[in-house]
């Protein structure tokens, strides 16, 4: 008998897909190559400690924070939706 509720497997599949997308995005955004001595956005020096801590770093802390905030604002996509919509 169809009850109109999503089965548990479908909900878990959505959760898994959301997590996989986030991991793929994080891996894609990891710095690659040699660390820069100056920020590629603003030209400010990147401290040695930051360059050693994050191999391949390309941005200073301020520019990285701005980029992260912008990415966070643009990632408002919530595949899971509301709990009620999942259960229909």
Biopython code that builds the backbone (N, CA, C, O; Angstrom):
import numpy as np
from Bio.PDB.StructureBuilder import StructureBuilder

atoms = [
    (1, "UNK", "N", (0.842, -1.172, 0.000)),
    (1, "UNK", "CA", (0.000, 0.000, 0.000)),
    (1, "UNK", "C", (0.894, 1.245, 0.000)),
    (1, "UNK", "O", (1.796, 1.361, 0.829)),
    (2, "UNK", "N", (0.647, 2.162, -0.917)),
    (2, "UNK", "CA", (1.433, 3.391, -1.006)),
    (2, "UNK", "C", (0.914, 4.395, 0.010)),
    (2, "UNK", "O", (-0.272, 4.725, 0.027)),
    (3, "UNK", "N", (1.812, 4.873, 0.852)),
    (3, "UNK", "CA", (1.400, 5.815, 1.884)),
    (3, "UNK", "C", (1.729, 7.256, 1.503)),
    (3, "UNK", "O", (1.283, 8.186, 2.175)),
    (4, "UNK", "N", (2.510, 7.456, 0.427)),
    (4, "UNK", "CA", (2.878, 8.801, 0.030)),
    (4, "UNK", "C", (4.135, 9.298, 0.732)),
    (4, "UNK", "O", (4.550, 10.436, 0.515)),
    (5, "UNK", "N", (4.742, 8.472, 1.562)),
    (5, "UNK", "CA", (5.955, 8.849, 2.289)),
    (5, "UNK", "C", (7.178, 8.345, 1.535)),
    (5, "UNK", "O", (7.167, 7.243, 0.985)),
    (6, "UNK", "N", (8.223, 9.148, 1.512)),
    (6, "UNK", "CA", (9.471, 8.720, 0.887)),
    (6, "UNK", "C", (10.067, 7.587, 1.710)),
    (6, "UNK", "O", (10.023, 7.614, 2.940)),
    (7, "UNK", "N", (10.622, 6.593, 1.029)),
    (7, "UNK", "CA", (11.219, 5.502, 1.806)),
    (7, "UNK", "C", (12.538, 5.957, 2.412)),
    (7, "UNK", "O", (13.160, 6.907, 1.936)),
    (8, "UNK", "N", (12.954, 5.269, 3.467)),
    (8, "UNK", "CA", (14.164, 5.659, 4.191)),
    (8, "UNK", "C", (15.388, 5.672, 3.281)),
    (8, "UNK", "O", (16.264, 6.522, 3.444)),
    (9, "UNK", "N", (15.464, 4.752, 2.335)),
    (9, "UNK", "CA", (16.599, 4.700, 1.426)),
    (9, "UNK", "C", (16.726, 5.948, 0.574)),
    (9, "UNK", "O", (17.838, 6.410, 0.319)),
    (10, "UNK", "N", (15.612, 6.501, 0.130)),
    (10, "UNK", "CA", (15.640, 7.700, -0.709)),
    (10, "UNK", "C", (16.157, 8.900, 0.079)),
    (10, "UNK", "O", (16.920, 9.710, -0.447)),
    (11, "UNK", "N", (15.745, 9.013, 1.325)),
    (11, "UNK", "CA", (16.202, 10.119, 2.157)),
    (11, "UNK", "C", (17.699, 9.980, 2.403)),
    (11, "UNK", "O", (18.436, 10.961, 2.307)),
    (12, "UNK", "N", (18.154, 8.776, 2.718)),
    (12, "UNK", "CA", (19.580, 8.559, 2.951)),
    (12, "UNK", "C", (20.382, 8.826, 1.685)),
    (12, "UNK", "O", (21.482, 9.375, 1.755)),
    (13, "UNK", "N", (19.847, 8.445, 0.533)),
    (13, "UNK", "CA", (20.526, 8.721, -0.738)),
    (13, "UNK", "C", (20.713, 10.222, -0.938)),
    (13, "UNK", "O", (21.764, 10.654, -1.412)),
    (14, "UNK", "N", (19.706, 11.021, -0.581)),
    (14, "UNK", "CA", (19.810, 12.472, -0.709)),
    (14, "UNK", "C", (20.880, 13.025, 0.232)),
    (14, "UNK", "O", (21.666, 13.895, -0.145)),
    (15, "UNK", "N", (20.898, 12.510, 1.453)),
    (15, "UNK", "CA", (21.897, 12.966, 2.422)),
    (15, "UNK", "C", (23.295, 12.604, 1.927)),
    (15, "UNK", "O", (24.198, 13.440, 1.951)),
    (16, "UNK", "N", (23.477, 11.361, 1.477)),
    (16, "UNK", "CA", (24.775, 10.918, 0.967)),
    (16, "UNK", "C", (25.226, 11.769, -0.208)),
    (16, "UNK", "O", (26.399, 12.131, -0.296)),
    (17, "UNK", "N", (24.318, 12.089, -1.101)),
    (17, "UNK", "CA", (24.653, 12.887, -2.277)),
    (17, "UNK", "C", (25.077, 14.295, -1.873)),
    (17, "UNK", "O", (26.008, 14.852, -2.453)),
    (18, "UNK", "N", (24.402, 14.871, -0.886)),
    (18, "UNK", "CA", (24.758, 16.205, -0.413)),
    (18, "UNK", "C", (26.151, 16.207, 0.188)),
    (18, "UNK", "O", (26.940, 17.119, -0.063)),
    (19, "UNK", "N", (26.455, 15.186, 0.983)),
    (19, "UNK", "CA", (27.778, 15.081, 1.600)),
    (19, "UNK", "C", (28.845, 14.873, 0.523)),
    (19, "UNK", "O", (29.900, 15.506, 0.573)),
    (20, "UNK", "N", (28.586, 14.007, -0.437)),
    (20, "UNK", "CA", (29.545, 13.759, -1.519)),
    (20, "UNK", "C", (29.821, 15.028, -2.311)),
    (20, "UNK", "O", (30.966, 15.297, -2.676)),
    (21, "UNK", "N", (28.775, 15.812, -2.580)),
    (21, "UNK", "CA", (28.954, 17.076, -3.300)),
    (21, "UNK", "C", (29.840, 18.032, -2.503)),
    (21, "UNK", "O", (30.707, 18.692, -3.077)),
    (22, "UNK", "N", (29.633, 18.113, -1.191)),
    (22, "UNK", "CA", (30.415, 19.009, -0.349)),
    (22, "UNK", "C", (31.880, 18.575, -0.306)),
    (22, "UNK", "O", (32.778, 19.416, -0.360)),
    (23, "UNK", "N", (32.124, 17.276, -0.209)),
    (23, "UNK", "CA", (33.498, 16.767, -0.188)),
    (23, "UNK", "C", (34.182, 17.053, -1.525)),
    (23, "UNK", "O", (35.338, 17.478, -1.551)),
    (24, "UNK", "N", (33.485, 16.826, -2.620)),
    (24, "UNK", "CA", (34.065, 17.092, -3.943)),
    (24, "UNK", "C", (34.394, 18.569, -4.106)),
    (24, "UNK", "O", (35.436, 18.916, -4.663)),
    (25, "UNK", "N", (33.510, 19.443, -3.622)),
    (25, "UNK", "CA", (33.747, 20.882, -3.718)),
    (25, "UNK", "C", (34.966, 21.275, -2.874)),
    (25, "UNK", "O", (35.796, 22.072, -3.312)),
    (26, "UNK", "N", (35.070, 20.717, -1.674)),
    (26, "UNK", "CA", (36.207, 21.024, -0.801)),
    (26, "UNK", "C", (37.517, 20.558, -1.427)),
    (26, "UNK", "O", (38.517, 21.275, -1.384)),
    (27, "UNK", "N", (37.513, 19.367, -2.005)),
    (27, "UNK", "CA", (38.727, 18.855, -2.652)),
    (27, "UNK", "C", (39.121, 19.705, -3.853)),
    (27, "UNK", "O", (40.303, 19.959, -4.086)),
    (28, "UNK", "N", (38.125, 20.139, -4.607)),
    (28, "UNK", "CA", (38.392, 20.975, -5.780)),
    (28, "UNK", "C", (39.021, 22.303, -5.378)),
    (28, "UNK", "O", (39.841, 22.855, -6.112)),
    (29, "UNK", "N", (38.635, 22.814, -4.206)),
    (29, "UNK", "CA", (39.111, 24.124, -3.776)),
    (29, "UNK", "C", (40.424, 24.086, -2.999)),
    (29, "UNK", "O", (40.936, 25.135, -2.610)),
    (30, "UNK", "N", (40.980, 22.888, -2.765)),
    (30, "UNK", "CA", (42.263, 22.800, -2.072)),
    (30, "UNK", "C", (43.346, 23.458, -2.910)),
    (30, "UNK", "O", (43.373, 23.294, -4.130)),
    (31, "UNK", "N", (44.247, 24.208, -2.261)),
    (31, "UNK", "CA", (45.336, 24.823, -3.019)),
    (31, "UNK", "C", (46.248, 23.767, -3.633)),
    (31, "UNK", "O", (46.419, 22.681, -3.078)),
    (32, "UNK", "N", (46.826, 24.093, -4.774)),
    (32, "UNK", "CA", (47.725, 23.183, -5.475)),
    (32, "UNK", "C", (48.981, 23.948, -5.872)),
    (32, "UNK", "O", (48.945, 25.159, -6.090)),
    (33, "UNK", "N", (50.078, 23.230, -5.961)),
    (33, "UNK", "CA", (51.320, 23.840, -6.418)),
    (33, "UNK", "C", (52.079, 24.533, -5.303)),
    (33, "UNK", "O", (51.854, 24.276, -4.120)),
    (34, "UNK", "N", (52.973, 25.407, -5.699)),
    (34, "UNK", "CA", (53.827, 26.121, -4.751)),
    (34, "UNK", "C", (53.065, 27.300, -4.146)),
    (34, "UNK", "O", (52.316, 27.989, -4.839)),
    (35, "UNK", "N", (53.263, 27.522, -2.858)),
    (35, "UNK", "CA", (52.630, 28.662, -2.188)),
    (35, "UNK", "C", (53.149, 29.969, -2.772)),
    (35, "UNK", "O", (54.321, 30.083, -3.130)),
    (36, "UNK", "N", (52.266, 30.942, -2.861)),
    (36, "UNK", "CA", (52.671, 32.268, -3.321)),
    (36, "UNK", "C", (53.204, 33.080, -2.148)),
    (36, "UNK", "O", (52.817, 32.854, -1.001)),
    (37, "UNK", "N", (54.085, 34.018, -2.435)),
    (37, "UNK", "CA", (54.603, 34.909, -1.391)),
    (37, "UNK", "C", (53.698, 36.116, -1.220)),
    (37, "UNK", "O", (53.694, 36.763, -0.173)),
    (38, "UNK", "N", (52.932, 36.409, -2.264)),
    (38, "UNK", "CA", (51.996, 37.536, -2.225)),
    (38, "UNK", "C", (50.621, 37.048, -2.663)),
    (38, "UNK", "O", (50.504, 36.186, -3.534)),
    (39, "UNK", "N", (49.595, 37.602, -2.058)),
    (39, "UNK", "CA", (48.212, 37.233, -2.359)),
    (39, "UNK", "C", (47.899, 37.530, -3.825)),
    (39, "UNK", "O", (48.200, 38.613, -4.329)),
    (40, "UNK", "N", (47.289, 36.553, -4.503)),
    (40, "UNK", "CA", (46.962, 36.764, -5.915)),
    (40, "UNK", "C", (45.776, 37.702, -6.096)),
    (40, "UNK", "O", (45.511, 38.139, -7.215)),
    (41, "UNK", "N", (45.054, 38.024, -5.016)),
    (41, "UNK", "CA", (43.921, 38.956, -5.111)),
    (41, "UNK", "C", (44.344, 40.397, -4.842)),
    (41, "UNK", "O", (44.083, 41.295, -5.643)),
    (42, "UNK", "N", (45.007, 40.605, -3.692)),
    (42, "UNK", "CA", (45.296, 41.976, -3.271)),
    (42, "UNK", "C", (46.771, 42.346, -3.300)),
    (42, "UNK", "O", (47.111, 43.524, -3.189)),
    (43, "UNK", "N", (47.657, 41.359, -3.448)),
    (43, "UNK", "CA", (49.083, 41.634, -3.514)),
    (43, "UNK", "C", (49.781, 41.755, -2.172)),
    (43, "UNK", "O", (50.992, 41.972, -2.126)),
    (44, "UNK", "N", (49.042, 41.618, -1.079)),
    (44, "UNK", "CA", (49.657, 41.690, 0.255)),
    (44, "UNK", "C", (50.544, 40.466, 0.474)),
    (44, "UNK", "O", (50.277, 39.397, -0.074)),
    (45, "UNK", "N", (51.597, 40.623, 1.273)),
    (45, "UNK", "CA", (52.469, 39.472, 1.565)),
    (45, "UNK", "C", (51.703, 38.383, 2.328)),
    (45, "UNK", "O", (50.868, 38.673, 3.185)),
    (46, "UNK", "N", (52.004, 37.146, 1.999)),
    (46, "UNK", "CA", (51.442, 36.007, 2.733)),
    (46, "UNK", "C", (52.516, 35.569, 3.723)),
    (46, "UNK", "O", (53.620, 35.214, 3.310)),
    (47, "UNK", "N", (52.214, 35.585, 5.027)),
    (47, "UNK", "CA", (53.230, 35.235, 6.035)),
    (47, "UNK", "C", (53.792, 33.824, 5.829)),
    (47, "UNK", "O", (53.092, 32.918, 5.377)),
    (48, "UNK", "N", (55.080, 33.664, 6.175)),
    (48, "UNK", "CA", (55.736, 32.362, 6.048)),
    (48, "UNK", "C", (54.967, 31.269, 6.783)),
    (48, "UNK", "O", (54.833, 30.156, 6.273)),
    (49, "UNK", "N", (54.467, 31.575, 7.966)),
    (49, "UNK", "CA", (53.741, 30.566, 8.753)),
    (49, "UNK", "C", (52.527, 30.059, 7.991)),
    (49, "UNK", "O", (52.248, 28.860, 8.003)),
    (50, "UNK", "N", (51.803, 30.950, 7.332)),
    (50, "UNK", "CA", (50.622, 30.530, 6.547)),
    (50, "UNK", "C", (51.055, 29.690, 5.353)),
    (50, "UNK", "O", (50.415, 28.692, 5.021)),
    (51, "UNK", "N", (52.149, 30.101, 4.706)),
    (51, "UNK", "CA", (52.625, 29.363, 3.537)),
    (51, "UNK", "C", (53.086, 27.966, 3.916)),
    (51, "UNK", "O", (52.906, 27.024, 3.144)),
    (52, "UNK", "N", (53.676, 27.822, 5.092)),
    (52, "UNK", "CA", (54.114, 26.504, 5.558)),
    (52, "UNK", "C", (52.930, 25.651, 6.004)),
    (52, "UNK", "O", (52.912, 24.440, 5.785)),
    (53, "UNK", "N", (51.939, 26.289, 6.631)),
    (53, "UNK", "CA", (50.785, 25.558, 7.156)),
    (53, "UNK", "C", (49.859, 25.068, 6.046)),
    (53, "UNK", "O", (49.220, 24.024, 6.180)),
    (54, "UNK", "N", (49.789, 25.826, 4.948)),
    (54, "UNK", "CA", (48.872, 25.489, 3.848)),
    (54, "UNK", "C", (49.657, 25.452, 2.547)),
    (54, "UNK", "O", (49.746, 26.460, 1.845)),
    (55, "UNK", "N", (50.227, 24.297, 2.220)),
    (55, "UNK", "CA", (50.984, 24.196, 0.965)),
    (55, "UNK", "C", (50.106, 24.585, -0.234)),
    (55, "UNK", "O", (48.972, 24.123, -0.360)),
    (56, "UNK", "N", (50.636, 25.422, -1.091)),
    (56, "UNK", "CA", (49.897, 25.850, -2.274)),
    (56, "UNK", "C", (48.989, 27.041, -2.045)),
    (56, "UNK", "O", (48.197, 27.394, -2.919)),
    (57, "UNK", "N", (49.091, 27.671, -0.869)),
    (57, "UNK", "CA", (48.206, 28.799, -0.544)),
    (57, "UNK", "C", (48.391, 29.920, -1.565)),
    (57, "UNK", "O", (49.510, 30.200, -1.998)),
    (58, "UNK", "N", (47.288, 30.556, -1.944)),
    (58, "UNK", "CA", (47.331, 31.585, -2.972)),
    (58, "UNK", "C", (46.762, 32.921, -2.481)),
    (58, "UNK", "O", (46.952, 33.960, -3.114)),
    (59, "UNK", "N", (46.064, 32.875, -1.346)),
    (59, "UNK", "CA", (45.401, 34.074, -0.844)),
    (59, "UNK", "C", (45.824, 34.389, 0.584)),
    (59, "UNK", "O", (46.137, 33.486, 1.360)),
    (60, "UNK", "N", (45.832, 35.684, 0.929)),
    (60, "UNK", "CA", (46.058, 36.079, 2.307)),
    (60, "UNK", "C", (44.813, 35.719, 3.124)),
    (60, "UNK", "O", (43.784, 35.347, 2.561)),
    (61, "UNK", "N", (44.912, 35.830, 4.436)),
    (61, "UNK", "CA", (43.790, 35.453, 5.301)),
    (61, "UNK", "C", (42.543, 36.272, 4.972)),
    (61, "UNK", "O", (41.449, 35.717, 4.869)),
    (62, "UNK", "N", (42.699, 37.594, 4.805)),
    (62, "UNK", "CA", (41.532, 38.442, 4.535)),
    (62, "UNK", "C", (40.831, 38.063, 3.228)),
    (62, "UNK", "O", (39.604, 37.962, 3.192)),
    (63, "UNK", "N", (41.584, 37.859, 2.181)),
    (63, "UNK", "CA", (40.985, 37.494, 0.892)),
    (63, "UNK", "C", (40.365, 36.097, 0.950)),
    (63, "UNK", "O", (39.323, 35.853, 0.342)),
    (64, "UNK", "N", (41.008, 35.179, 1.682)),
    (64, "UNK", "CA", (40.447, 33.841, 1.819)),
    (64, "UNK", "C", (39.129, 33.892, 2.567)),
    (64, "UNK", "O", (38.186, 33.188, 2.207)),
    (65, "UNK", "N", (39.048, 34.718, 3.608)),
    (65, "UNK", "CA", (37.797, 34.857, 4.355)),
    (65, "UNK", "C", (36.696, 35.414, 3.464)),
    (65, "UNK", "O", (35.561, 34.941, 3.506)),
    (66, "UNK", "N", (37.027, 36.412, 2.660)),
    (66, "UNK", "CA", (36.040, 36.987, 1.736)),
    (66, "UNK", "C", (35.557, 35.932, 0.742)),
    (66, "UNK", "O", (34.363, 35.833, 0.460)),
    (67, "UNK", "N", (36.491, 35.149, 0.216)),
    (67, "UNK", "CA", (36.140, 34.097, -0.734)),
    (67, "UNK", "C", (35.244, 33.050, -0.070)),
    (67, "UNK", "O", (34.257, 32.605, -0.656)),
    (68, "UNK", "N", (35.597, 32.662, 1.157)),
    (68, "UNK", "CA", (34.806, 31.665, 1.877)),
    (68, "UNK", "C", (33.386, 32.162, 2.151)),
    (68, "UNK", "O", (32.422, 31.410, 2.007)),
    (69, "UNK", "N", (33.260, 33.427, 2.545)),
    (69, "UNK", "CA", (31.934, 33.996, 2.801)),
    (69, "UNK", "C", (31.100, 34.045, 1.522)),
    (69, "UNK", "O", (29.904, 33.752, 1.534)),
    (70, "UNK", "N", (31.747, 34.417, 0.424)),
    (70, "UNK", "CA", (31.044, 34.464, -0.865)),
    (70, "UNK", "C", (30.579, 33.062, -1.273)),
    (70, "UNK", "O", (29.445, 32.879, -1.715)),
    (71, "UNK", "N", (31.475, 32.072, -1.117)),
    (71, "UNK", "CA", (31.123, 30.696, -1.463)),
    (71, "UNK", "C", (30.006, 30.171, -0.567)),
    (71, "UNK", "O", (29.121, 29.446, -1.020)),
    (72, "UNK", "N", (30.060, 30.545, 0.704)),
    (72, "UNK", "CA", (29.028, 30.108, 1.645)),
    (72, "UNK", "C", (27.677, 30.701, 1.258)),
    (72, "UNK", "O", (26.655, 30.017, 1.316)),
    (73, "UNK", "N", (27.675, 31.958, 0.868)),
    (73, "UNK", "CA", (26.430, 32.617, 0.469)),
    (73, "UNK", "C", (25.872, 32.006, -0.808)),
    (73, "UNK", "O", (24.655, 31.926, -0.980)),
    (74, "UNK", "N", (26.757, 31.575, -1.705)),
    (74, "UNK", "CA", (26.323, 31.000, -2.975)),
    (74, "UNK", "C", (25.963, 29.524, -2.872)),
    (74, "UNK", "O", (25.423, 28.952, -3.820)),
    (75, "UNK", "N", (26.255, 28.904, -1.738)),
    (75, "UNK", "CA", (25.970, 27.480, -1.606)),
    (75, "UNK", "C", (24.678, 27.248, -0.832)),
    (75, "UNK", "O", (24.564, 26.263, -0.102)),
    (76, "UNK", "N", (23.728, 28.122, -0.980)),
    (76, "UNK", "CA", (22.460, 28.001, -0.278)),
    (76, "UNK", "C", (21.591, 26.880, -0.788)),
    (76, "UNK", "O", (20.480, 26.677, -0.298)),
    (77, "UNK", "N", (22.083, 26.154, -1.763)),
    (77, "UNK", "CA", (21.342, 25.051, -2.347)),
    (77, "UNK", "C", (21.219, 23.927, -1.336)),
    (77, "UNK", "O", (22.223, 23.353, -0.914)),
    (78, "UNK", "N", (19.993, 23.611, -0.946)),
    (78, "UNK", "CA", (19.764, 22.552, 0.027)),
    (78, "UNK", "C", (18.950, 21.463, -0.638)),
    (78, "UNK", "O", (17.728, 21.559, -0.750)),
    (79, "UNK", "N", (19.639, 20.434, -1.075)),
    (79, "UNK", "CA", (18.999, 19.340, -1.778)),
    (79, "UNK", "C", (17.964, 18.638, -0.909)),
    (79, "UNK", "O", (16.984, 18.094, -1.418)),
    (80, "UNK", "N", (18.184, 18.650, 0.399)),
    (80, "UNK", "CA", (17.301, 17.916, 1.301)),
    (80, "UNK", "C", (15.953, 18.588, 1.469)),
    (80, "UNK", "O", (14.957, 17.909, 1.719)),
    (81, "UNK", "N", (15.895, 19.899, 1.341)),
    (81, "UNK", "CA", (14.634, 20.597, 1.508)),
    (81, "UNK", "C", (14.111, 20.459, 2.919)),
    (81, "UNK", "O", (14.849, 20.091, 3.833)),
    (82, "UNK", "N", (12.854, 20.751, 3.091)),
    (82, "UNK", "CA", (12.274, 20.637, 4.415)),
    (82, "UNK", "C", (11.947, 19.176, 4.711)),
    (82, "UNK", "O", (11.746, 18.369, 3.804)),
    (83, "UNK", "N", (11.900, 18.864, 5.985)),
    (83, "UNK", "CA", (11.604, 17.498, 6.391)),
    (83, "UNK", "C", (10.224, 17.075, 5.885)),
    (83, "UNK", "O", (10.028, 15.938, 5.454)),
    (84, "UNK", "N", (9.292, 17.994, 5.945)),
    (84, "UNK", "CA", (7.933, 17.682, 5.510)),
    (84, "UNK", "C", (7.897, 17.331, 4.011)),
    (84, "UNK", "O", (7.185, 16.414, 3.602)),
    (85, "UNK", "N", (8.664, 18.061, 3.206)),
    (85, "UNK", "CA", (8.658, 17.781, 1.767)),
    (85, "UNK", "C", (9.283, 16.428, 1.462)),
    (85, "UNK", "O", (8.925, 15.790, 0.472)),
    (86, "UNK", "N", (10.209, 15.987, 2.300)),
    (86, "UNK", "CA", (10.815, 14.680, 2.090)),
    (86, "UNK", "C", (9.830, 13.549, 2.350)),
    (86, "UNK", "O", (9.908, 12.483, 1.741)),
    (87, "UNK", "N", (8.929, 13.796, 3.241)),
    (87, "UNK", "CA", (8.041, 12.731, 3.689)),
    (87, "UNK", "C", (6.796, 12.596, 2.839)),
    (87, "UNK", "O", (5.955, 11.740, 3.110)),
    (88, "UNK", "N", (6.665, 13.408, 1.838)),
    (88, "UNK", "CA", (5.478, 13.315, 0.966)),
    (88, "UNK", "C", (5.673, 12.308, -0.120)),
    (88, "UNK", "O", (4.778, 12.104, -0.940)),
]
sb = StructureBuilder()
sb.init_structure("model")
sb.init_model(0)
sb.init_chain("A")
sb.init_seg("    ")
for serial, (resi, resn, name, xyz) in enumerate(atoms, 1):
    if name == "N":
        sb.init_residue(resn, " ", resi, " ")
    sb.init_atom(name, np.array(xyz, "f"), 0.0, 1.0, " ", f" {name:<3s}", serial, name[0])
structure = sb.get_structure()
